[in-house]
């Protein structure tokens, strides 16, 4: 019985083991010699830089609005709220979306970025049909290209009046 289990585990892990030696970087050409694929990896001890857009609100809810590590910035979902954390533009998804992008722009500006640096955008909405109607506004935000991402219809967000939440991943060039 034990050899059979060992054989099954070996069968499961062997492709993963082999795969670890055959992965190539995006920049590497497939016709290069196997030894040319080896590159030295430098790991930097980069300290996270946290940003609070509304410090009192974010401390009360227990999150940071953004964190930058190296050239990567993760931005928590922006919602339509005032500086005290009260929902704004209640019932108006299009205006809530504009308010979200206004807050996201403040965060990007803090890090010296623009929407051109956004590589991933995830949108969560409680009303997908209304979002799809308002989504053309994004062409005013993303003028050069659209990021990757997902649009997700959800049952509810953190506060019942919120109809949309937008989170970003950003790559800041050196």
N, C-alpha and C positions, 0 to 999 in steps of 0.2 A: 504494500500500500504506500509506504513512504516514497519509494522511487517514482511512483506514478505522480504523486503530488509535486515532487521536485521537478519532474519532467514537465508538468503543466506550468509551474512557475517559470521554468527556463524558457518554455515556449512563449509565455506572455512577455517576459522581459527581454529576450534575445533581440526582437525587432527594435525595441527602445534603445538597447545598448548599441546596436549597429547604427541606428539613426543618429546617435550622438556623434558619430564619427563621419557622417556623410552630409551634415548640414553645412551649407555654404552661405556666406553673407550675400546681401543683395548686390553689393558692388563687385563681387568676385565673378569672374568669367568661368563658365563651365568647362572650358578646354584647358584650364591651368593645371599644372602638375599638382598631385596631392600635397606635396610639401609646401607649395606656394600658398595653400589655404590656411596654413598656420599663421596666426597673428598674435602678437603680444597684447594682452588685455590689461589695461590700467584701471584699477578701481580707486576712485577718489572718495575720500571721506567728506562728502558734501553735507553741510548742515542745512536742515530745512528752514526756509524763511516763511513764516506765517503772516497772513494779512487778514485783518478784521475790518470789514466795511462798516458794520454797525456793532461796535464792541459790546455794548450792553445787551443787545438782543442776542448776539451770538454766544455770549457767555451764559445768558439765561437758558438758551436752548442747547448749549453744549457742543458747539462746532466752530470751526474756523472757515471763513469764506473762501480762502485760497491758501495753497501751500506750494512753494517753489523749491524744487530740489534740482540742482544743476540747471539744465536747459528746459526742464519739464515743469509745467504749472498745472495743477489740478484745481478746478474751481467748483465749489459746491453749487448746488442748484440755486439760481436766482429766482425770486418770486416778487410779486408786486406788493411792496410794503413801504411804509414810511419809516422814519428813523426811530420810532418807538416800537416798531414791529406790527403796526396795525395794517390790515389789508387795505390796498388802494384799488381804485377802478373796479369795484365789486360788480360782478355781472357783465363786465366788458372785456372779453378775452383779448381782443385786438389791442386795447390799451394796456392790459396787463402784460402782454408780450413786449410791447414797446418799453414799458417800465423795466422789465427784466433785462432787455438789451442795454438800457441806459446804465443800470447797475453793473452789468458785465463789462461795459466799456470803462467804467471807473476802475475796476479791478485790473483790466488789461493795461490801462494807462499807468497805474501804480507800478507795474512791472516793465514799463517801456515797450509794451506790445500793442498790436492792433488786432482787429478781427482777421487780418491776413495771416496771423500767426496761429490761429485756431486750427487744430488738426482733428478734433472730434467734438461734436455737439450732440447731446442727448436732450430731447424734449419730452416732458411728461405732461399730459393734459387730461383734464376730466371731460373734455368735449372735443373729440377729434374732428367732427365735421366743421365746427367753428374755427378750429386751428387751421384746417386745410384751406378755409376761405381766407384767413389772415396770413397764411404762410408766405405769400408773395412779398410781404414786407421784408423778408429775409434778403431779398435782392438788394435792398438798400444797405444792409449790414455787410453782406459778403459780396464785395464788388469784383474781386479777382477770381475767386473760386469758392466752392462750397466745401466744408469739411466733411469727414465721414461722420457717422452717427446713426441714431435711432430716434424714431418718433413713436412714443408709447402712449396708448390710451389707458388711463388708470381710473380706478373707482373714486379715489380721493387723494388729496395731498395733505400736508401737515395741518393746515387750517382750512375749514370748509369753504371759505370765500376764495381761496386760491384756485384758479382754473388752469394755470400753467406754471411749470418750473423748468428752467433751462440750465444745464450744467455743461461745463467745457473742459477740454484738455488742450493745452497750449504748448507749442514748442517755440522757445525763444532762441533765435539764431545767435551765435557768438558774436 
